[in-house]
Amino acid sequence: MVRALFGQGEFIEIYVKCSIEECERRDPKGLYKKARRGEIRDFTGISAPYEEPVNPELVVETERETVEESVGRVLAFLSSKGLL
């Protein structure tokens, strides 16, 4: 839907992929715990659905890559498109 708001080539979708378990493990504010206790309604992935992107231009798998590797891939992708 968001992609349709932009002209051809003006929207780039980068999917920062991470399992729900890892998101919970990394959660510094404890929001996932609160959501699981019902204290936060409509929390994506817990009480509200999450749909993976169908066709993102780039997928960054943060459980398999270091931060530096992920950032490097994003920068390389943007550079390859002439955006950097």
Buried (B, 14 or more C-beta within 10 A) or exposed (E): EEEEEEEEEEEBEBBEBBEEEEBBEEEEEEBBEBBEEEEBEEBEEBEEEEEEEEEBEBEBBBEEBEEEEBEEBBEEBBEEEEEE
